Amino acid sequence: MTQTHERGGVTLLDVAREAGVHVSTVSRALSPRQHSRVNAATRRHILAVADRLGYRPDMVARGLKSGRTATVGVIVADLGNSFVTPIIHGLTSAVAAAGMMPMIAETEDGRDRLAGILDHMLSRRVDAMVVAGARTGDRQLLETAGRLVPIVVAGRPLDDTTLPQVVVDDELGGGLVAEHLITMGHTRVAQLRGPTDVANFPRRAHGFSQVSRGAGVDEITLPVTASRPVMEEGMRLMNQLLDSPSPLPTAVFAHNDLMALGAMSRLRGAGMTIPQDMALVGYNDLPMVGHLNPPLTTVEYPSMDVGRLAGEMMIDLLAGGSPENRVLQPRLIARASTAQT
């Protein structure tokens, strides 16, 4: 017999009686996976009746029956980073269309925290996970969890993994920055490099260096990289560059916008003007960077699309599909921080 009791006192049977249809028709009409089996007009009528009666499905009871909980784990590195927000927005819009709810957690870029979050989400019986905060050393940990539930890697690539991924071509992005600075006439450049165990940053560095070297541009290489891609590390690396005995570069590529903000603050503290004394480029195109003084040249990272496609890929996996990896294209946004003076 069909289970009809739901939270809030309103049951499937109540909806069926009010709508004048069989309870099995109501069950199909309200199911994200079966609604296509119901005539569109009938489904609209049932949805209107269910809404008027205040029907709410009991997800626990549904999960016991289907073996699923309609929840998806979403793991990011830093919820305070505005780069992450569009990824979450894109992902939640995709999974909501499938009747699923995200459970969001942050690792603070710590491997132990990631391990604990994975264990917790598996114990909560999430149907799948999207991981947007992976570091290079996390591959085995994620692949082990991926044998229990589908996992999609988003934003931060993992090399040599069987897990499906939605990423951006960061090597191309770094090359676009170098090409832009060369066009602006710069012949001596430097990078403020992000953490080497987050694959985006070595790829950006390689793309930038390859194009610079091909054009005969002199690149100053700092002996240090950022431990985390944050403002404080941008300040620290810029300080190292300014203290270097070598002649200063005329342009600097910071590996993300937060590091560029830190670099900008340090340059101002040293009495230097952007771009007259040193041009500066970031990466990600965070919402605020176009309103700085001067507005920051950066690379647009399609975060919303990364999240949306990761959500769609996860839904495809749950349906038994075998989605292919997606690699999106970045775009350089030229602004006054690299303008010719």
C-alpha positions, -999 to +999 in steps of 0.1 A: +000+000+000+012+035-008+026+054+022+006+086+024+014+102+058+036+133+055+048+161+078+024+189+086-007+167+086-014+169+049-010+135+030-007+124-005-042+110-001-055+144+010-040+159-022-055+131-043-090+136-029-089+173-033-075+171-069-099+143-079-072+119-090-057+086-078-030+088-051-005+071-074-010+099-099-002+125-072+029+105-061+042+105-097+033+142-103+052+153-072+083+132-079+113+149-096+121+116-113+086+106-124+066+138-131+071+134-168+048+104-167+019+127-158+000+149-183+013+184-180-021+200-173-029+173-146+005+179-130-001+217-128-035+210-112-020+187-086+009+211-078-016+239-073-037+217-050-007+206-030+005+241-026-029+253-015-032+225+011+004+231+023+016+197+015+053+190+024+069+156+016+086+136+043+121+133+029+131+108+055+103+084+046+110+090+009+147+082+015+139+050+033+118+039+003+141+050-025+175+046-008+182+083-013+180+114+008+177+141-019+207+159-004+241+167-020+272+175-001+290+207-013+326+211+000+345+244-005+378+257+008+366+291+022+331+304+024+345+339+031+360+341-003+335+358-027+350+337-055+331+307-040+297+323-038+288+321-075+299+285-077+275+277-049+247+297-066+252+279-099+253+245-082+222+250-060+201+262-089+210+231-108+203+206-080+171+224-069+157+217-104+161+180-095+144+184-061+177+182-041+190+202-013+227+211-007+246+205+025+275+230+025+308+227+044+342+244+043+376+228+047+396+260+055+421+244+032+428+217+057+432+180+048+421+168+082+390+189+080+382+176+045+385+140+058+362+148+087+337+165+064+337+135+040+331+111+069+303+133+082+285+136+049+288+099+042+273+092+076+244+116+067+239+095+036+242+123+010+234+110-025+265+126-040+291+153-034+306+182-053+341+191-041+352+227-049+381+228-025+405+200-034+443+202-031+467+179-050+472+156-021+435+150-017+431+127-047+433+094-029+410+106-001+383+117-026+386+087-049+381+064-018+349+084-009+339+083-046+336+045-044+307+050-020+289+080-036+293+099-068+317+128-065+323+157-089+354+178-087+347+215-094+369+246-098+402+231-085+415+204-108+429+171-097+455+155-120+454+118-129+420+112-113+390+091-125+366+115-108+346+137-132+356+174-132+344+208-142+374+232-144+387+262-162+417+263-185+440+282-161+470+276-183+453+296-210+443+322-185+479+327-174+489+330-210+463+357-217+478+378-188+513+375-204+500+384-238+482+414-225+513+427-206+535+422-237+510+442-257+513+469-231+550+470-238+563+453-206+596+435-209+603+427-173+576+409-153+570+388-122+544+365-107+530+363-072+523+326-072+495+308-054+499+276-034+517+249-054+494+221-042+463+238-057+465+228-093+450+261-107+481+281-096+509+260-112+488+260-144+485+298-144+522+301-137+531+278-165+509+295-190+523+329-181+559+318-181+556+300-214+541+330-233+566+354-216+596+332-225+584+328-261+582+366-264+617+371-249+603+388-218+625+388-187+606+371-158+617+376-122+611+345-102+605+348-065+618+319-043+585+317-023+549+310-031+517+318-012+506+293+015+470+303+009+455+325-019+446+354+004+453+391+007+479+387+035+500+364+013+497+389-016+512+415+007+539+392+019+550+382-016+550+418-029+571+427+001+596+400-009+596+414-044+602+450-033+630+439-011+648+419-038+682+433-049+672+428-086+657+456-106+619+457-101+596+445-128+573+469-145+543+446-143+532+418-118+507+390-122+491+380-089+475+346-091+441+357-078+423+389-070+427+386-033+464+384-036+463+413-060+445+434-034+472+426-009+499+435-035+481+467-043+480+477-006+518+470-002+526+490-033+507+520-020+524+516+014+557+519-005+546+551-021+543+535-055+515+543-081+496+517-102+502+514-131+528+542-135+553+526-112+541+490-116+512+475-135+492+448-117+469+420-128+447+396-108+426+366-116+389+356-110+372+390-116+357+393-081+327+418-080+346+445-062+378+447-083+363+467-111+355+495-086+390+498-071+412+528-077+425+520-102+401+493-114+420+459-116+428+442-148+420+405-142+409+372-158+372+364-157+366+330-141+332+316-150+323+305-114+286+304-119+289+281-149+314+259-130+288+254-103+259+249-126+277+223-148+290+205-117+254+202-104+242+190-138+271+165-140+262+152-105+225+147-115+237+128-146+258+105-125+229+098-102+208+089-132+235+063-143+252+085-169+289+088-177+295+126-181+326+138-198+349+163-181+343+200-189+370+226-194+357+262-196+375+291-212+386+322-192+386+358-205+409+387-198+393+419-186+416+448-193+412+478-169+432+508-157+457+489-135+476+480-167+467+510-188+495+526-208+506+559-193 
